[in-house]
Amino acid sequence: MKEKLQEIKIKTTSFWTNRNKTQKTAIISSVVVSILAVFAIVYFLTKTDMAPLYKDLTVQETGQIKEVLDGRGIQSHITNNGTAILVPDQAVDSLKVELAAEGVPKSGSIDYSFFGERSGFGMTDNEFQIMKLDAMQTELSNLVKSIEGVRDAQVMLSLPEEGVFVRESSQEASASIVIHNEAGYQFDQSHINALYHLVSKSVPNLSTDNIVIMNQNFEYFDLKNNQNNGNSFNVATQLELKKEIERDIQRQVQQMLGMMMGYNKVVVSVTTDIDFTQENRLEDLVTPVDTENMEGIAVSVERITETYTGSEEASGGVPGTGEADIPAYVAGGGNGSGDYERMEERINNDVNRIKKEIVESPYKVRDMGIQVMVEPPIADDPLSIQETTVDDIRQILSTIVRTTIDKNMLGEDPQNANIEDKVVVSVQPFNGKVEMDETQATSIPLWVYITAGILLAVILLLLFLLLRSKKDEDEEEEAFIEEETVQVHIPDINNEKESEGTARRKQLEKMAKEKPDEFAKLLRSWLSE
């Protein structure tokens, strides 16, 4: 056995020494990778997959669940700063059912089920009111937590005491809510308004004015009335809108004049007077169709014309013979002719009836002023700028003012309005301009370039020497390997030179093959000698 081990050792040693450096590195790497692969396979096969049993727990609830699991001998891990607990993946569903049956975890808060479980005699009014308030806070907190984006919620209610007499004025309740929203979740204003109304309708005598809602970062969520919010502006909104209008016009003028004169040659200031009055009016207008003759359109026309032409007949008959006649009276008359004509015209005219519901814009620019300071191309010479350039700048600014101000504020003739008074262009050098040291900001000293060049040359030289030395080492290693190969080279036995010893050996081999008996006698004689 020892000889076999020694033989294995010799073979192993000879095999290792006959390998070159690359082969040795490959053998060691393969052995190490194989060992790591075996360890990885064993680790993943024996690893237990953990899954969350509960999340977003309090520290007390986590402690209760951990105690129950340890008592049952179930492996568990606590993560997320004590707010989550992990158990083996295959036992998650069964553990949830079993712990829920045992009432674990117990949050310690009182809900409405408390009264059904512990109803009985012996409870005072104060105890009942305290438990009722706690139950309302718990139920309202659970209601808020069911909303999307809310991870947790704490509710504090202040309920007024009920008066003994009916005439006593009822006080209002108040609520303070702190919500822990999920990371990166932004509440919409409609969701905030819905949350206010949800809390208001859940507690008696609780108006939205007595509710305060904030998050864990002390950011308040205010209730905003959408009906009034779109039609009116508060002071902060008015100032912000005024600044935004002035800033937009200033940027426009600055960019335009900067392209013409240079960005460091122009300073622009804009002031505006904005009317935030909003008007809603209803107009019922009646206008003629024909504005020149002030007439409407004829809907129906009726014309009646009567004409009569004739002569009068002579009177006749027997006087006094009729029943109604006067005796001895003779009716008289004259002879003649007559004409009659009557014209009647009825025309029903209709007019334009216009009904307008007009909502004026929430703001109007009543007045505006633009002040521009221009530095001449040669700062010390104000005459270096041409007068036509200044006139062009005034014309440009006048056009901007005329198109921005409300047309009703410009009068009946906007083109002849006094716009020139609203534009001021001043040409003078900028003595207060900050002079920046351009050499420090844009240029690099010469010594930096020299130092960088030297460092670059040193680095290149080091790389060249490193590559050269590595190449020499490779050549030496190859030469050494070739020498070793030459030294251990064994010449072919067929090329061996004939000598006296080899001749005797060949004779003995021939004798052992042809005459083995004589060869055995010869060996015994040699051994005996």
C-alpha positions as CSV (number, residue, x, y, z in Angstrom):
1,M,0.0,0.0,0.0
2,K,2.8,2.4,0.9
3,E,4.6,1.6,-2.4
4,K,1.4,2.5,-4.3
5,L,1.0,5.8,-2.5
6,Q,4.7,6.5,-3.2
7,E,4.2,5.7,-6.8
8,I,1.1,7.9,-7.1
9,K,3.0,10.8,-5.4
10,I,5.9,10.4,-7.8
11,K,3.6,10.4,-10.8
12,T,1.7,13.4,-9.6
13,T,4.9,15.3,-8.9
14,S,6.3,14.5,-12.3
15,F,3.1,15.4,-14.0
16,W,3.0,18.8,-12.2
17,T,6.6,19.6,-12.9
18,N,6.3,18.8,-16.5
19,R,3.4,21.4,-16.9
20,N,4.1,25.0,-18.0
21,K,2.8,28.1,-16.3
22,T,-0.3,28.4,-18.5
23,Q,-1.3,24.8,-17.9
24,K,-0.8,25.1,-14.1
25,T,-3.0,28.3,-14.1
26,A,-5.7,26.5,-16.0
27,I,-5.6,23.5,-13.7
28,I,-5.8,25.6,-10.5
29,S,-8.6,27.7,-12.0
30,S,-10.6,24.7,-13.0
31,V,-10.2,23.2,-9.5
32,V,-11.2,26.4,-7.8
33,V,-14.3,26.9,-10.1
34,S,-15.3,23.3,-9.5
35,I,-15.2,23.7,-5.7
36,L,-17.1,27.0,-5.9
37,A,-19.7,25.4,-8.1
38,V,-20.2,22.5,-5.6
39,F,-20.6,25.0,-2.7
40,A,-23.1,27.0,-4.8
41,I,-25.1,24.0,-5.7
42,V,-25.2,22.8,-2.1
43,Y,-26.2,26.3,-0.9
44,F,-29.0,26.8,-3.3
45,L,-30.3,23.2,-2.8
46,T,-30.4,23.7,1.0
47,K,-31.5,27.3,1.0
48,T,-35.0,28.1,2.4
49,D,-37.0,30.7,0.5
50,M,-38.4,33.3,2.8
51,A,-41.6,35.2,2.1
52,P,-43.3,38.1,4.0
53,L,-46.0,37.0,6.4
54,Y,-47.0,40.5,7.5
55,K,-45.9,44.0,6.4
56,D,-46.3,47.5,7.8
57,L,-46.6,46.3,11.4
58,T,-45.9,48.1,14.6
59,V,-43.1,47.1,16.8
60,Q,-45.5,45.6,19.4
61,E,-47.3,43.5,16.7
62,T,-44.0,42.2,15.4
63,G,-43.0,41.2,18.9
64,Q,-46.2,39.3,19.4
65,I,-45.9,37.4,16.1
66,K,-42.2,36.6,16.7
67,E,-43.0,35.2,20.1
68,V,-45.7,32.9,18.7
69,L,-43.4,31.7,15.9
70,D,-40.5,31.0,18.2
71,G,-42.8,29.0,20.5
72,R,-43.8,26.8,17.5
73,G,-40.2,26.4,16.4
74,I,-40.7,28.2,13.0
75,Q,-37.8,30.0,11.4
76,S,-38.5,33.7,10.9
77,H,-36.6,36.9,10.1
78,I,-37.5,40.5,10.9
79,T,-36.9,43.2,8.3
80,N,-37.7,46.8,7.4
81,N,-36.8,48.2,10.8
82,G,-39.1,45.8,12.7
83,T,-42.2,46.4,10.5
84,A,-42.1,43.2,8.5
85,I,-41.5,39.5,9.3
86,L,-40.4,36.8,6.9
87,V,-41.2,33.0,7.2
88,P,-40.7,30.0,4.9
89,D,-42.6,30.4,1.7
90,Q,-44.5,27.2,1.9
91,A,-45.9,28.0,5.4
92,V,-47.2,31.6,4.7
93,D,-50.8,30.7,3.9
94,S,-51.2,28.2,6.7
95,L,-49.6,30.6,9.3
96,K,-51.9,33.5,8.3
97,V,-55.0,31.3,8.9
98,E,-53.7,29.9,12.2
99,L,-52.6,33.3,13.5
100,A,-55.9,34.9,12.5
101,A,-57.8,32.2,14.3
102,E,-55.8,33.0,17.5
103,G,-56.3,36.7,17.1
104,V,-52.7,37.5,16.4
105,P,-51.5,40.2,16.0
106,K,-53.4,42.2,18.5
107,S,-53.2,46.0,17.7
108,G,-54.5,47.1,21.1
109,S,-57.0,49.5,19.6
110,I,-60.7,49.3,20.3
111,D,-63.2,49.0,17.5
112,Y,-67.0,48.6,17.5
113,S,-66.8,44.9,18.0
114,F,-65.5,45.5,21.5
115,F,-68.9,46.5,22.7
116,G,-70.5,43.4,21.4
117,E,-67.9,41.2,23.1
118,R,-67.9,42.9,26.4
119,S,-71.4,44.4,26.8
120,G,-72.7,44.1,30.3
121,F,-73.4,45.9,33.5
122,G,-70.8,47.8,35.6
123,M,-69.6,50.2,32.9
124,T,-69.8,53.9,33.8
125,D,-70.7,56.7,31.4
126,N,-67.2,58.1,31.3
127,E,-65.7,54.7,30.5
128,F,-68.3,54.2,27.8
129,Q,-67.6,57.6,26.2
130,I,-63.8,57.0,26.3
131,M,-64.3,53.6,24.6
132,K,-66.7,55.0,22.1
133,L,-64.2,57.8,21.2
134,D,-61.4,55.2,20.8
135,A,-63.6,53.0,18.6
136,M,-64.5,55.9,16.4
137,Q,-60.9,56.9,16.0
138,T,-59.9,53.3,15.1
139,E,-62.7,52.8,12.6
140,L,-62.0,56.2,11.0
141,S,-58.3,55.4,10.8
142,N,-59.0,52.1,9.1
143,L,-61.3,53.9,6.7
144,V,-58.6,56.4,5.7
145,K,-56.0,53.6,5.4
146,S,-58.2,51.8,2.8
147,I,-57.6,54.8,0.4
148,E,-55.0,54.3,-2.3
149,G,-51.7,55.9,-1.5
150,V,-52.2,55.9,2.3
151,R,-49.9,53.5,4.2
152,D,-51.0,54.4,7.7
153,A,-53.1,57.0,9.4
154,Q,-53.6,58.3,13.0
155,V,-56.8,60.1,13.9
156,M,-57.5,62.3,16.9
157,L,-61.1,63.4,17.4
158,S,-62.5,66.0,19.8
159,L,-66.2,65.4,20.4
160,P,-68.3,68.0,22.3
161,E,-70.1,67.0,25.4
162,E,-73.9,66.6,25.0
163,G,-75.8,69.3,27.0
164,V,-78.4,68.4,29.5
165,F,-80.9,71.0,28.3
166,V,-82.2,71.3,24.8
167,R,-81.7,75.0,24.5
168,E,-78.0,74.7,25.1
169,S,-76.0,75.5,22.0
170,S,-74.4,72.4,20.5
171,Q,-70.7,72.6,20.0
172,E,-68.9,71.4,16.9
173,A,-66.5,68.5,16.7
174,S,-62.9,68.7,15.4
175,A,-60.5,66.2,13.8
176,S,-56.8,66.0,13.3
177,I,-55.4,63.4,10.9
178,V,-51.8,62.4,10.2
179,I,-51.4,60.2,7.2
180,H,-48.3,58.3,6.1
181,N,-48.4,58.3,2.4
182,E,-46.5,55.9,0.3
183,A,-43.1,57.0,-1.1
184,G,-43.4,59.0,-4.3
185,Y,-47.3,59.1,-4.2
186,Q,-48.9,62.5,-5.0
187,F,-52.5,63.2,-3.9
188,D,-54.7,64.9,-6.4
189,Q,-56.8,67.8,-5.2
190,S,-60.0,65.9,-5.9
191,H,-58.8,63.1,-3.7
192,I,-58.0,65.5,-0.9
193,N,-61.5,67.1,-1.1
194,A,-63.1,63.6,-1.1
195,L,-61.0,62.8,2.0
196,Y,-62.3,65.9,3.8
197,H,-65.9,65.1,3.0
198,L,-65.4,61.5,4.0
199,V,-64.2,62.4,7.4
200,S,-66.8,65.1,7.8
201,K,-69.7,62.8,7.1
202,S,-68.3,60.1,9.4
203,V,-68.4,62.1,12.6
204,P,-71.5,64.0,13.8
205,N,-71.4,67.9,13.9
206,L,-68.0,67.9,12.1
207,S,-67.6,70.4,9.4
208,T,-64.8,70.6,6.9
209,D,-63.5,73.8,8.5
210,N,-62.7,71.9,11.7
211,I,-60.6,69.2,10.0
212,V,-56.8,69.3,9.7
213,I,-55.0,66.8,7.5
214,M,-51.2,66.6,7.2
215,N,-48.7,63.9,6.3
216,Q,-45.6,62.6,8.1
217,N,-43.5,65.4,6.5
218,F,-45.6,68.2,8.0
219,E,-47.1,69.0,4.7
220,Y,-50.7,70.2,5.0
221,F,-53.5,69.1,2.6
222,D,-55.9,72.0,2.4
223,L,-59.5,71.9,1.2
224,K,-60.0,73.9,-2.0
225,N,-63.4,74.8,-3.4
226,N,-63.3,74.1,-7.1
227,Q,-66.3,76.3,-7.8
228,N,-64.7,79.5,-6.5
229,N,-61.2,78.5,-7.2
230,G,-61.6,78.9,-11.0
231,N,-63.3,82.3,-10.8
232,S,-61.4,84.2,-8.3
233,F,-57.8,84.8,-7.4
234,N,-56.4,85.3,-3.9
235,V,-53.6,87.8,-3.2
236,A,-50.8,85.2,-3.6
237,T,-52.1,84.0,-6.9
238,Q,-52.5,87.5,-8.2
239,L,-49.0,88.5,-7.3
240,E,-47.6,85.3,-8.8
241,L,-49.5,85.8,-12.0
242,K,-48.3,89.4,-12.2
243,K,-44.7,88.3,-11.7
244,E,-45.1,85.6,-14.3
245,I,-46.5,88.0,-17.0
246,E,-43.7,90.5,-16.3
247,R,-41.1,87.8,-16.4
248,D,-42.3,86.4,-19.7
249,I,-42.3,89.8,-21.4
250,Q,-38.9,90.7,-19.9
251,R,-37.4,87.4,-21.2
252,Q,-38.9,88.0,-24.6
253,V,-37.5,91.6,-24.8
254,Q,-34.1,90.6,-23.3
255,Q,-33.7,87.8,-25.8
256,M,-34.6,89.9,-28.8
257,L,-32.5,92.9,-27.9
258,G,-29.7,90.7,-26.7
259,M,-29.4,89.2,-30.2
260,M,-29.2,92.7,-31.6
261,M,-27.0,94.5,-29.1
262,G,-25.4,91.7,-27.1
263,Y,-26.6,90.0,-24.0
264,N,-24.3,92.0,-21.7
265,K,-25.3,95.2,-23.3
266,V,-29.0,95.3,-22.5
267,V,-30.9,95.5,-19.2
268,V,-34.8,95.2,-19.3
269,S,-37.4,96.0,-16.6
270,V,-41.1,95.5,-17.1
271,T,-43.9,96.8,-14.9
272,T,-47.6,96.0,-15.4
273,D,-51.0,97.0,-14.0
274,I,-53.4,94.1,-14.1
275,D,-57.1,94.2,-13.4
276,F,-58.3,91.0,-11.8
277,T,-62.0,92.0,-11.9
278,Q,-64.1,89.3,-13.5
279,E,-67.5,90.1,-14.9
280,N,-70.4,87.8,-15.8
281,R,-73.3,89.5,-17.7
282,L,-76.3,88.5,-19.7
283,E,-77.2,90.7,-22.7
284,D,-80.5,90.7,-24.6
285,L,-80.0,92.7,-27.8
286,V,-82.6,93.8,-30.4
287,T,-81.0,95.1,-33.6
288,P,-82.5,96.0,-37.0
289,V,-81.8,93.9,-40.0
290,D,-81.3,96.9,-42.3
291,T,-78.9,99.1,-40.2
292,E,-78.9,101.9,-42.9
293,N,-82.7,102.5,-42.9
294,M,-83.1,101.1,-39.3
295,E,-85.7,98.7,-40.5
296,G,-86.4,95.0,-39.9
297,I,-87.3,92.3,-42.3
298,A,-90.9,92.1,-43.5
299,V,-92.5,88.9,-42.3
300,S,-96.1,89.6,-43.6
301,V,-97.6,92.5,-45.7
302,E,-101.3,93.3,-46.1
303,R,-102.4,96.1,-48.5
304,I,-106.2,97.2,-48.9
305,T,-107.2,99.7,-51.6
306,E,-110.9,100.9,-52.0
307,T,-112.0,103.2,-55.0
308,Y,-115.5,104.6,-55.8
309,T,-116.7,106.8,-58.7
310,G,-120.4,107.7,-59.5
311,S,-123.3,110.3,-60.0
312,E,-126.3,111.2,-57.7
313,E,-129.9,110.4,-58.9
314,A,-132.7,113.0,-58.9
315,S,-135.3,112.8,-56.2
316,G,-138.9,111.7,-57.1
317,G,-142.2,110.3,-55.8
318,V,-145.6,111.5,-54.6
319,P,-145.3,113.8,-51.7
320,G,-147.0,113.0,-48.4
321,T,-148.3,109.6,-49.5
322,G,-146.0,107.4,-47.4
323,E,-146.6,106.3,-43.9
324,A,-143.6,108.0,-42.6
325,D,-143.7,111.0,-44.8
326,I,-144.8,114.4,-43.7
327,P,-147.9,115.6,-45.5
328,A,-147.5,118.5,-48.0
329,Y,-143.6,118.1,-47.9
330,V,-141.8,117.5,-51.1
331,A,-138.3,115.9,-50.7
332,G,-135.7,117.7,-52.7
333,G,-132.2,117.0,-54.0
334,G,-129.6,118.1,-56.5
335,N,-128.0,116.5,-59.4
336,G,-124.1,115.8,-59.3
337,S,-121.2,113.2,-59.2
338,G,-118.6,112.0,-56.6
339,D,-115.2,110.0,-56.2
340,Y,-114.1,107.9,-53.2
341,E,-110.7,106.2,-52.5
342,R,-109.2,104.5,-49.4
343,M,-105.7,102.7,-49.1
344,E,-104.7,100.6,-46.1
345,E,-101.3,98.8,-45.6
346,R,-100.2,96.5,-42.7
347,I,-96.6,95.3,-42.6
348,N,-95.2,93.1,-39.8
349,N,-91.4,93.6,-39.5
350,D,-89.1,91.2,-37.5
351,V,-85.8,92.3,-36.0
352,N,-82.6,90.5,-34.8
353,R,-82.9,89.3,-31.2
354,I,-79.5,88.4,-29.7
355,K,-79.0,86.8,-26.3
356,K,-75.4,86.8,-25.0
357,E,-74.0,85.2,-21.8
358,I,-70.6,86.9,-21.5
359,V,-67.9,85.9,-19.0
360,E,-65.0,88.3,-19.0
361,S,-61.5,87.0,-18.6
362,P,-60.2,86.8,-15.0
363,Y,-57.5,89.4,-15.6
364,K,-56.7,92.2,-18.0
365,V,-53.5,94.2,-18.6
366,R,-54.6,97.7,-18.0
367,D,-51.2,99.4,-18.3
368,M,-47.6,98.4,-18.9
369,G,-44.3,100.1,-18.9
370,I,-41.0,98.9,-20.3
371,Q,-37.7,100.4,-19.3
372,V,-34.6,99.5,-21.2
373,M,-31.0,100.5,-20.6
374,V,-28.6,100.0,-23.6
375,E,-24.8,100.3,-23.4
376,P,-23.1,101.7,-26.5
377,P,-20.8,99.4,-28.5
378,I,-18.0,101.6,-27.2
379,A,-18.8,102.0,-23.5
380,D,-17.1,105.4,-23.1
381,D,-18.5,106.9,-26.3
382,P,-22.3,107.4,-26.2
383,L,-22.2,108.6,-29.8
384,S,-21.0,105.2,-31.0
385,I,-24.6,103.9,-31.1
386,Q,-26.7,105.2,-34.0
387,E,-29.9,107.1,-33.5
388,T,-31.8,104.9,-35.9
389,T,-30.9,101.9,-33.7
390,V,-32.5,103.6,-30.7
391,D,-35.6,104.5,-32.7
392,D,-35.9,100.9,-33.8
393,I,-35.7,99.7,-30.2
394,R,-38.5,102.2,-29.3
395,Q,-40.6,101.0,-32.2
396,I,-40.2,97.4,-31.1
397,L,-41.1,98.1,-27.5
398,S,-44.1,100.2,-28.6
399,T,-45.5,97.3,-30.6
400,I,-45.1,95.0,-27.7
401,V,-46.9,97.4,-25.4
402,R,-49.7,98.0,-27.9
403,T,-50.4,94.3,-28.5
404,T,-50.3,93.4,-24.8
405,I,-52.5,96.1,-23.2
406,D,-56.2,95.5,-23.3
407,K,-57.8,97.2,-26.3
408,N,-60.5,98.8,-24.2
409,M,-57.8,100.7,-22.2
410,L,-56.3,102.2,-25.4
411,G,-59.4,104.2,-26.3
412,E,-61.3,104.5,-29.5
413,D,-58.1,104.8,-31.6
414,P,-55.5,102.3,-30.5
415,Q,-53.1,103.3,-33.2
416,N,-52.9,106.9,-32.0
417,A,-52.7,106.1,-28.3
418,N,-49.9,107.6,-26.3
419,I,-47.7,104.5,-26.3
420,E,-44.4,106.4,-26.4
421,D,-44.8,107.5,-22.8
422,K,-44.9,103.9,-21.7
423,V,-41.5,103.1,-23.2
424,V,-38.2,104.4,-21.9
425,V,-34.8,103.7,-23.7
426,S,-31.7,105.0,-21.9
427,V,-28.3,104.8,-23.6
428,Q,-25.4,105.0,-21.2
429,P,-22.4,102.9,-20.0
430,F,-22.9,100.3,-17.4
431,N,-20.7,101.4,-14.5
432,G,-22.1,98.8,-12.1
433,K,-21.5,95.8,-14.3
434,V,-19.5,93.1,-12.7
435,E,-16.3,92.4,-14.5
436,M,-15.6,88.7,-14.6
437,D,-12.0,87.6,-14.7
438,E,-12.0,85.7,-18.0
439,T,-8.5,84.4,-17.7
440,Q,-9.4,82.5,-14.6
441,A,-12.7,81.2,-16.0
442,T,-11.8,80.3,-19.6
443,S,-8.0,80.1,-19.9
444,I,-5.6,77.6,-18.3
445,P,-2.1,78.6,-17.2
446,L,0.9,77.5,-19.3
447,W,2.5,75.6,-16.4
448,V,-0.6,73.3,-16.3
449,Y,-0.1,72.3,-19.9
450,I,3.7,71.7,-19.3
451,T,3.0,69.6,-16.2
452,A,0.3,67.6,-18.0
453,G,2.7,67.0,-20.9
454,I,5.4,65.7,-18.6
455,L,3.0,63.4,-16.8
456,L,1.7,62.1,-20.0
457,A,5.2,61.4,-21.3
458,V,6.1,59.6,-18.0
459,I,3.0,57.5,-18.2
460,L,3.7,56.5,-21.8
461,L,7.3,55.7,-20.9
462,L,6.2,53.5,-18.0
463,L,3.7,51.7,-20.2
464,F,6.4,51.1,-22.8
465,L,8.9,49.7,-20.3
466,L,6.2,47.6,-18.7
467,L,5.2,46.1,-22.1
468,R,8.9,45.6,-23.0
469,S,9.7,43.8,-19.7
470,K,6.7,41.6,-20.1
471,K,7.7,40.7,-23.6
472,D,11.2,39.9,-22.4
473,E,9.9,37.7,-19.7
474,D,7.7,35.8,-22.1
475,E,10.7,35.3,-24.5
476,E,12.9,34.1,-21.6
477,E,10.1,31.7,-20.4
478,E,9.8,30.3,-23.9
479,A,13.6,29.8,-24.2
480,F,13.7,28.1,-20.8
481,I,10.9,25.8,-21.8
482,E,12.7,24.9,-25.0
483,E,16.0,24.2,-23.1
484,E,14.2,22.0,-20.7
485,T,12.7,20.1,-23.5
486,V,16.1,19.6,-25.1
487,Q,17.7,18.4,-21.9
488,V,15.1,15.8,-21.2
489,H,15.1,14.6,-24.8
490,I,16.0,10.9,-25.1
491,P,17.6,9.7,-28.3
492,D,16.1,6.8,-30.2
493,I,17.6,3.5,-29.2
494,N,18.0,2.6,-32.9
495,N,20.5,5.4,-33.3
496,E,22.7,4.1,-30.4
497,K,26.4,3.4,-31.5
498,E,27.7,-0.2,-31.4
499,S,30.1,-0.9,-28.5
500,E,31.5,-3.9,-26.7
501,G,28.9,-3.8,-24.0
502,T,26.0,-3.7,-26.5
503,A,27.5,-6.6,-28.4
504,R,27.7,-8.8,-25.3
505,R,24.2,-7.8,-24.4
506,K,22.9,-8.8,-27.8
507,Q,24.7,-12.2,-27.5
508,L,23.2,-12.9,-24.1
509,E,19.7,-12.0,-25.4
510,K,20.2,-14.3,-28.4
511,M,21.5,-17.1,-26.1
512,A,18.5,-16.7,-23.8
513,K,16.1,-17.1,-26.7
514,E,17.9,-20.0,-28.5
515,K,19.4,-22.0,-25.5
516,P,17.6,-21.1,-22.4
517,D,19.1,-24.1,-20.4
518,E,22.7,-23.1,-21.0
519,F,21.8,-19.4,-20.3
520,A,20.3,-20.5,-16.9
521,K,23.5,-22.5,-16.1
522,L,25.6,-19.5,-17.0
523,L,23.5,-17.3,-14.6
524,R,23.8,-19.8,-11.7
525,S,27.6,-19.9,-12.2
526,W,27.7,-16.1,-12.1
527,L,25.6,-16.0,-9.0
528,S,27.7,-18.6,-7.2
529,E,30.9,-16.7,-8.1
